[in-house]
Amino acid sequence: MDFPASYAAWHGLSPMTDFFRDSDPGRFLVAGSGSHVTDAAGRRYLDARSSMWNLTLGHSCEPVKEAMRQQLDVLPSGTVLRYEHPPAVAAGYAARLAALLPDPLRHVRFGNTGSQMTEQAAMLSRFHRRMTGQPERRYVVAVHNGYHGTGPLATALTGEPILHEWSAPVDAYVRHVTAPTLPEILALVDEIGPDQVTAVLVEPVLGSAIEPVSLPFLTSLISECRARDVHVILDEVTTGAGRTGTMTVTERLPVAPDMVVLGKGLSAGYFPLAALVVARSIFDALADPPLRLGFPNGSTTDGHPIGMAAGLAVLDVLTADGFLAGVRDTGRHLVDLLASGLADEPAAGPVVGEGMMLALGLAYDDGEPWSVREVNRFRLTCRDHGLLTSYAPGFLPLMPPLTLSRDECAELVDRLRAALGAHKVER
Ligand SMILES: Cc1ncc(COP(=O)(O)O)c(C=O)c1O
């Protein structure tokens, strides 16, 4: 197929024909303001997917922009990768971020993407074993349909067999349970052999189903894994940085996991930024590894000052009095509005989720959930009604900016209702 030069940017996760469906450069986005974006043809959309679930403060967050501008003037580049001169702003941001998480999560590694950091979490867990005389602990247990990004190990951690097949070979020492339940996870740990397992990795809200796992489950998981000396890594790339109405889900737990992965909203989408927050015990064990090699994992732009400045300014916004309570309020308001506004729409089912991480169930007349193809078709109908959303099998994820106003909540529901009214279901 002959693509014009305007299609030179090749993204990975969708076939090019889908990605630029309609072959219309007029769809390229050229401007953003608050919760809205405008395409090259001048059409305006309400962005109910916050770019890729990360633009948590919308396009007009002046304090974040100003912090980035100032940093650009003072120290526009730098790294934490090597040598004894990390940017001071990275040290300051790490301390501030760690202080928001429960003890003993006190050490922060920086990166650019969630994939980089989930992969790094698993590798750090294994490295810790190698350095503490347990090299046979290699297996990571993750959850079927969990999403942890892409890369040789991140793809393996992601519980989608089709991705494994298409990306083969991926890391062989990852096994998946079919559902995030304690008996299943412990049974798999026992089957592999508890002394062969280094870590269990879970998302506090399963992104593939917008399904929160319970806090008692996470608490028991951490306790049971600790009893078996297995690390627990919580992937808060999506749930963290305020998305679910608290800074993290981790802070709501009575016991801390061994590592927490953060990304997406950490910089409110203004800079590629992700972090891995690590328990003191793991750090202490590795502070002086043999051969003075250090943990061999990192990239040139880790701890980039512009990202650090953005991250600090985002924390100022998130920790301002009442901000996160406001996110919880807006989330509840949106759920209520969706329930009343879509009550007459036969395809619309219940809204699930937490905070501003929501999903609308969609079903055929006989109650069967819509196929992923149908939801994707509906996403395009929404787009044609000025509303950008993600799609998933059986439901429409709704991840608007946390700063969505009451008027914008109403706009979202109006556009969704118009789209549902216009959509022709194909089965
Ligand atoms: C829970 C979770 N982990 C990891 C990732 C990967 O992050 P990134 O796309 O920044 O590599 C994502 C991205 O959607 C995610 O939702």
The ligand as a Gaussian input file, in Angstrom:
#p B3LYP/6-31G(d) Opt

LIG

0 1
 C       -0.874000      -0.431000      33.967000
 C        0.074000      -0.047000      32.874000
 N        1.358000      -0.426000      32.972000
 C        2.258000      -0.100000      32.024000
 C        1.877000       0.609000      30.910000
 C        2.888000       0.936000      29.865000
 O        3.191000       2.299000      29.889000
 P        3.822000       3.021000      28.626000
 O        2.772000       3.034000      27.550000
 O        4.170000       4.392000      29.119000
 O        5.027000       2.259000      28.204000
 C        0.554000       1.025000      30.766000
 C        0.126000       1.767000      29.583000
 O       -1.026000       1.846000      29.234000
 C       -0.382000       0.686000      31.783000
 O       -1.667000       1.036000      31.698000

